[in-house]
Amino acid sequence: MIQSFGDIFKVPELKKRVSLTLGLLAVYRLGAVIPVPGINAEALIRIFQQHSNTLLGFLDIFSGGALKRLSIFAMGTMPYINASIIISLLQGAHVIPYLDHLAKEGQSGQKKMNQVTRYLTIILALIQSFGLTTLISRIPLPGDVPVVTNPGPAFVALTVLTLVTGAMFVMWLGEQITESGIGNGISLIIFAGIVEGLPNAIHNMFVDIFQLQQRSLIGAILLVALVLVVTGLVVWLETGQRKVPVQYAKRVVGRKMYGGASTFLPVKVDQSGVIAVIFSVSLLSFPVTIAAFAPEASWAHKLTQMWERGTWWYEVLYASLIVFFCYFYNSVAFNPGEMAENLKKWGGFVPGIRPGEPTAQHLQRIMERITLGGALAVALLAVLPDYLRRGLNAPFFFGGTSLLIVVGVALDTVGQVEAHLIMRHYEGFTKNARIKGRWFNVGSS
C-alpha cells in the first residue's frame, strides 16, 4: 500500500514512469488550449454554452475543453476509441479471416492489429474532423455572427489536416503513457480532460449560491451529498469482487510435499472498469458527426433534437450499450476454459466441482451472473444522476458518467502504482536474502 506520496519517488523506476506520465499529460493539456487559426473564439464558446446540457457539451468535457476552443486536439481520443471498438467487434464476430489470423500470432499479431487500428483511426479522424469543420463553418449565431472569419476550401483543408494530425498525436501520447508510463494512457487523457473542468464547476456553483442566488444552499448541499454517494457507490463497485474458493491438492516431489493450500480466485464485479462507459459515449457521438455534414438540413435538426441527453429512449440506448460492452469486454478478457485448464494443470480445483469442463462451466455461470449485476449497476450509476441532476441544475461534471470515469481511472492508476511498489519491495527482499546467504556460506567455509 502507498503510505505517503513520497513513496512514489523513492523507487527510481516508478519515479521515471510517473514523471513521464505527468509530462505527457502536460503536453496534452498545452495542446488542448491552442486554437485552430481563423476561428472566432468568443462566438464558438457561446455556441457551446447554448449546448452545454447536450451531448455536444458532454463531448467537450471529454476533450477537456479542447472541442469548445476548436484546438489542435479537438478530436481528442474519440477517433482512436471508435477504431478500437470497430476492430474489437469485427474480431469478436469473426467476419474477417485476416483479423482472426492476427489474433493467433501472439505478440507479433497484436502489433499488426495495433497498426490496423491506427490506419482506421486516420480514416475516422478524417471523417469526424471534416464533419466538425463543416458544422463550425455553416452554423451562425443570432445576429449572423460568423464563427469562422474566412470560410472556404483553404480553411477546411487546413483545419481538417490540423485536427487529424492532433488526433494522431493524442493517440501516440496515450500509447507512450501505456507502454512507458503508469496507467492506461487513453483513460488518463480522458481523466485529465474531465478533471480540468472541476475547479470551474465548483467556482460556478459558489457563484450561483452567493452572488447570483440561482441555487439555494440546501440545493447545493443535496448536490454535494449526491456526488459523495455516487462516488462511494463507484468505489464499492470498482473494488467489489466475488472470491471463488480454490483448493490445491498435495503433491509429493522427491522428499518434499507441495500444495495442499487453500486460496481463492478473485472475479471483479465490474471487470471492464470504465472501458464500457467510454466505448458507449464514443459510439453515441457518431450520429452527431453524421448530422454535422448537413447542419442546415431538416433531418439533421430532427436528429440533433432526438439525440439529446435526458430523453428516455436516449438513456435506454446509453444503458443498453453499457451492458453490451460490459459483456463483450468480459467475453474477451475472461476465458473460463483456459482458467479451468490452468487450475487442473497445477493441481487446483473448486471444492465440490470436478476439474476440467465442469469447472469451466461453473466459472462461466459465475461470470455471467456477476457481469449482469455489475453491468446494470454501472448503467444505473451512469443514467440515474442525469435525472437527479436536472432537479438540482448541476453541471455535467457532477453526473454519474464523469464520476465513473474519474474514480475508475484513479483506482486503476493507484493500483498499478501499488503493484510497482510491491514488486520493488519483493525484489529488494530477495536481493537481501541472496546477499545474506552468500555471506553466511563464505563465513562457514
DRENKOLVO-266234 format. One record per residue (C-alpha): residue in three letters; x, y, z. Coordinates in steps of 0.25 Angstrom, whole numbers, padded with zeros to 4 digits, always signed. Layout:
N
AlaXYZ ...
This chain:
445
Met+0000+0000+0000 Ile+0004+0014-0002 Gln+0008+0020+0011 Ser+0011+0034+0006 Phe+0012+0042-0007 Gly+0027+0042-0005 Asp+0028+0027-0006 Ile+0026+0028-0021 Phe+0039+0036-0023 Lys+0047+0026-0015 Val+0047+0016-0026 Pro+0055+0021-0038 Glu+0047+0012-0048 Leu+0034+0017-0042 Lys+0038+0031-0041 Lys+0042+0031-0056 Arg+0029+0025-0060 Val+0021+0035-0052 Ser+0029+0047-0057 Leu+0028+0043-0071 Thr+0013+0041-0070 Leu+0011+0055-0063 Gly+0020+0061-0074 Leu+0012+0055-0086 Leu-0001+0059-0079 Ala+0004+0073-0078 Val+0007+0073-0093 Tyr-0007+0069-0096 Arg-0013+0080-0087 Leu-0004+0090-0094 Gly-0009+0086-0108 Ala-0023+0086-0103 Val-0023+0101-0102 Ile-0016+0104-0115 Pro-0027+0108-0125 Val-0028+0106-0140 Pro-0026+0118-0148 Gly-0037+0126-0153 Ile-0047+0124-0142 Asn-0056+0134-0135 Ala-0053+0128-0121 Glu-0064+0136-0114 Ala-0075+0132-0124 Leu-0071+0118-0123 Ile-0071+0118-0107 Arg-0085+0124-0108 Ile-0090+0112-0117 Phe-0085+0102-0107 Gln-0091+0110-0095 Gln-0104+0109-0102 His-0102+0093-0104 Ser-0095+0091-0090 Asn-0106+0081-0086 Thr-0106+0073-0098 Leu-0097+0062-0104 Leu-0088+0073-0110 Gly-0085+0079-0097 Phe-0082+0065-0091 Leu-0073+0062-0102 Asp-0066+0075-0099 Ile-0064+0071-0085 Phe-0057+0058-0090 Ser-0048+0066-0098 Gly-0044+0075-0086 Gly-0050+0088-0093 Ala-0042+0085-0106 Leu-0055+0084-0114 Lys-0060+0097-0109 Arg-0048+0104-0113 Leu-0046+0096-0126 Ser-0032+0094-0122 Ile-0022+0085-0130 Phe-0026+0074-0120 Ala-0041+0076-0122 Met-0043+0062-0127 Gly-0037+0056-0115 Thr-0037+0041-0113 Met-0051+0039-0120 Pro-0045+0034-0133 Tyr-0036+0024-0127 Ile-0046+0019-0117 Asn-0056+0017-0129 Ala-0046+0010-0137 Ser-0043+0001-0125 Ile-0058-0002-0124 Ile-0059-0006-0139 Ile-0047-0015-0139 Ser-0051-0022-0126 Leu-0065-0024-0131 Leu-0060-0030-0144 Gln-0050-0039-0137 Gly-0061-0044-0128 Ala-0071-0046-0139 His-0060-0054-0147 Val-0065-0048-0160 Ile-0051-0044-0165 Pro-0041-0056-0166 Tyr-0029-0047-0166 Leu-0032-0042-0152 Asp-0034-0056-0147 His-0021-0060-0153 Leu-0014-0048-0146 Ala-0021-0052-0133 Lys-0014-0065-0133 Glu+0000-0060-0136 Gly+0002-0055-0122 Gln+0010-0042-0119 Ser+0014-0040-0134 Gly+0000-0041-0138 Gln-0004-0031-0127 Lys+0006-0021-0133 Lys+0000-0023-0146 Met-0014-0022-0140 Asn-0010-0009-0134 Gln-0005-0004-0147 Val-0018-0007-0154 Thr-0025+0001-0143 Arg-0016+0013-0145 Tyr-0020+0013-0160 Leu-0034+0012-0157 Thr-0032+0024-0147 Ile-0027+0032-0158 Ile-0040+0029-0167 Leu-0049+0032-0155 Ala-0042+0045-0151 Leu-0043+0050-0166 Ile-0058+0047-0166 Gln-0061+0053-0152 Ser-0052+0065-0154 Phe-0058+0069-0167 Gly-0072+0068-0161 Leu-0068+0077-0149 Thr-0061+0087-0159 Thr-0073+0087-0168 Leu-0082+0089-0156 Ile-0074+0101-0150 Ser-0073+0107-0163 Arg-0088+0108-0166 Ile-0094+0110-0152 Pro-0097+0124-0150 Leu-0101+0131-0137 Pro-0112+0141-0135 Gly-0109+0154-0142 Asp-0102+0146-0153 Val-0089+0146-0145 Pro-0080+0136-0152 Val-0071+0126-0145 Val-0061+0125-0156 Thr-0055+0138-0161 Asn-0052+0134-0175 Pro-0059+0120-0178 Gly-0055+0113-0191 Pro-0047+0101-0196 Ala-0034+0106-0191 Phe-0039+0107-0177 Val-0046+0094-0178 Ala-0033+0087-0183 Leu-0024+0094-0172 Thr-0034+0091-0161 Val-0036+0076-0165 Leu-0021+0074-0166 Thr-0019+0080-0153 Leu-0029+0072-0146 Val-0025+0059-0152 Thr-0011+0062-0148 Gly-0015+0065-0134 Ala-0023+0053-0132 Met-0012+0044-0137 Phe-0002+0051-0127 Val-0012+0049-0116 Met-0013+0034-0119 Trp+0003+0034-0119 Leu+0003+0041-0105 Gly-0007+0030-0100 Glu+0001+0019-0105 Gln+0014+0025-0099 Ile+0007+0026-0086 Thr+0002+0012-0086 Glu+0016+0006-0090 Ser+0026+0015-0083 Gly+0017+0022-0072 Ile+0007+0018-0062 Gly-0007+0014-0064 Asn-0015+0013-0077 Gly-0011+0025-0086 Ile-0025+0027-0093 Ser-0032+0026-0080 Leu-0023+0036-0073 Ile-0024+0046-0084 Ile-0039+0046-0083 Phe-0038+0047-0068 Ala-0029+0059-0069 Gly-0039+0066-0078 Ile-0051+0063-0068 Val-0043+0067-0056 Glu-0039+0080-0063 Gly-0053+0085-0062 Leu-0055+0082-0047 Pro-0049+0095-0042 Asn-0058+0103-0051 Ala-0070+0095-0048 Ile-0068+0097-0033 His-0066+0112-0035 Asn-0079+0113-0043 Met-0086+0106-0032 Phe-0082+0116-0021 Val-0085+0128-0031 Asp-0099+0123-0033 Ile-0101+0122-0018 Phe-0094+0134-0012 Gln-0095+0144-0024 Leu-0106+0141-0034 Gln-0114+0133-0023 Gln-0119+0124-0034 Arg-0117+0112-0025 Ser-0121+0110-0011 Leu-0111+0106+0000 Ile-0120+0093+0002 Gly-0119+0090-0013 Ala-0104+0091-0012 Ile-0103+0082+0000 Leu-0112+0072-0007 Leu-0103+0073-0019 Val-0090+0070-0011 Ala-0097+0059-0004 Leu-0101+0053-0017 Val-0087+0054-0022 Leu-0082+0047-0010 Val-0092+0036-0010 Val-0089+0033-0025 Thr-0074+0034-0022 Gly-0076+0024-0011 Leu-0084+0014-0020 Val-0074+0015-0031 Val-0062+0012-0021 Trp-0071+0000-0016 Leu-0074-0005-0030 Glu-0060-0004-0035 Thr-0054-0011-0023 Gly-0064-0021-0021 Gln-0061-0036-0025 Arg-0066-0050-0024 Lys-0056-0059-0017 Val-0057-0073-0023 Pro-0050-0083-0014 Val-0039-0091-0020 Gln-0032-0103-0013 Tyr-0019-0109-0017 Ala-0016-0124-0016 Lys-0004-0129-0008 Arg+0007-0134-0017 Val+0020-0141-0013 Val+0032-0137-0021 Gly+0045-0145-0016 Arg+0045-0144-0001 Lys+0037-0131-0001 Met+0022-0129-0001 Tyr+0015-0117-0009 Gly+0001-0112-0010 Gly-0010-0114+0000 Ala-0012-0099+0001 Ser-0026-0092+0000 Thr-0027-0079-0007 Phe-0038-0072-0016 Leu-0040-0067-0030 Pro-0044-0052-0030 Val-0054-0049-0040 Lys-0057-0034-0041 Val-0072-0029-0041 Asp-0068-0019-0051 Gln-0058-0026-0060 Ser-0058-0015-0071 Gly-0056-0003-0062 Val-0058+0010-0069 Ile-0056+0004-0083 Ala-0071+0000-0085 Val-0075+0015-0082 Ile-0064+0021-0091 Phe-0068+0012-0102 Ser-0083+0015-0101 Val-0081+0030-0100 Ser-0071+0029-0112 Leu-0081+0021-0120 Leu-0092+0031-0117 Ser-0084+0042-0124 Phe-0086+0036-0138 Pro-0100+0042-0141 Val-0095+0056-0137 Thr-0084+0054-0147 Ile-0093+0050-0158 Ala-0103+0062-0155 Ala-0091+0071-0155 Phe-0089+0069-0170 Ala-0102+0076-0173 Pro-0105+0085-0161 Glu-0116+0093-0169 Ala-0124+0081-0174 Ser-0137+0078-0167 Trp-0133+0063-0164 Ala-0121+0068-0157 His-0129+0077-0148 Lys-0138+0066-0145 Leu-0126+0056-0142 Thr-0120+0066-0133 Gln-0132+0069-0125 Met-0135+0054-0124 Trp-0120+0051-0120 Glu-0121+0059-0107 Arg-0117+0054-0093 Gly-0129+0053-0084 Thr-0139+0047-0093 Trp-0144+0033-0089 Trp-0140+0026-0101 Tyr-0126+0032-0102 Glu-0124+0028-0087 Val-0129+0014-0090 Leu-0120+0013-0102 Tyr-0108+0018-0094 Ala-0111+0008-0083 Ser-0112-0003-0093 Leu-0099+0000-0099 Ile-0092+0000-0086 Val-0098-0014-0083 Phe-0094-0019-0096 Phe-0079-0014-0095 Cys-0078-0020-0081 Tyr-0082-0034-0086 Phe-0073-0032-0099 Tyr-0061-0028-0091 Asn-0063-0039-0081 Ser-0064-0049-0092 Val-0051-0045-0098 Ala-0043-0043-0085 Phe-0048-0055-0077 Asn-0047-0069-0082 Pro-0053-0079-0073 Gly-0048-0091-0081 Glu-0033-0086-0081 Met-0034-0083-0066 Ala-0040-0097-0063 Glu-0029-0103-0071 Asn-0018-0096-0063 Leu-0025-0100-0050 Lys-0025-0114-0054 Lys-0010-0113-0059 Trp-0005-0108-0045 Gly-0014-0118-0037 Gly-0024-0107-0033 Phe-0039-0109-0032 Val-0052-0103-0028 Pro-0058-0110-0016 Gly-0070-0118-0020 Ile-0067-0116-0035 Arg-0060-0127-0043 Pro-0047-0121-0051 Gly-0048-0118-0066 Glu-0060-0115-0073 Pro-0070-0115-0061 Thr-0060-0105-0054 Ala-0061-0096-0067 Gln-0076-0097-0067 His-0076-0093-0053 Leu-0067-0081-0055 Gln-0075-0077-0067 Arg-0088-0077-0059 Ile-0082-0068-0048 Met-0076-0059-0058 Glu-0090-0057-0065 Arg-0097-0054-0052 Ile-0087-0044-0047 Thr-0086-0037-0061 Leu-0101-0035-0061 Gly-0101-0029-0047 Gly-0088-0021-0050 Ala-0093-0016-0064 Leu-0107-0012-0058 Ala-0100-0005-0047 Val-0091+0003-0056 Ala-0103+0007-0065 Leu-0111+0011-0053 Leu-0100+0020-0048 Ala-0097+0026-0062 Val-0112+0029-0065 Leu-0119+0032-0052 Pro-0111+0044-0048 Asp-0115+0051-0061 Tyr-0129+0051-0056 Leu-0126+0055-0042 Arg-0116+0066-0047 Arg-0128+0072-0055 Gly-0135+0076-0042 Leu-0122+0081-0036 Asn-0117+0089-0048 Ala-0103+0083-0047 Pro-0093+0083-0058 Phe-0089+0071-0066 Phe-0077+0068-0057 Phe-0085+0064-0046 Gly-0092+0053-0054 Gly-0090+0038-0052 Thr-0082+0036-0065 Ser-0072+0046-0061 Leu-0070+0041-0047 Leu-0070+0027-0052 Ile-0058+0030-0061 Val-0051+0039-0051 Val-0052+0029-0039 Gly-0050+0017-0048 Val-0037+0022-0055 Ala-0032+0028-0041 Leu-0034+0014-0035 Asp-0027+0007-0046 Thr-0015+0016-0047 Val-0013+0015-0031 Gly-0014+0000-0033 Gln-0003+0000-0043 Val+0006+0009-0034 Glu+0004+0000-0022 Ala+0007-0012-0031 His+0020-0006-0035 Leu+0024-0003-0021 Ile+0020-0017-0016 Met+0029-0023-0028 Arg+0040-0013-0024 His+0039-0018-0009 Tyr+0039-0032-0013 Glu+0051-0030-0022 Gly+0059-0023-0010 Phe+0055-0034-0001 Thr+0060-0046-0010 Lys+0073-0038-0013 Asn+0076-0036+0002 Ala+0073-0051+0004 Arg+0083-0055-0006 Ile+0093-0045-0001 Lys+0092-0051+0013 Gly+0092-0065+0008 Arg+0105-0063+0001 Trp+0111-0056+0013 Phe+0107-0068+0022 Asn+0113-0078+0013 Val+0126-0071+0012 Gly+0127-0069+0027 Ser+0124-0084+0029 Ser+0135-0088+0019 
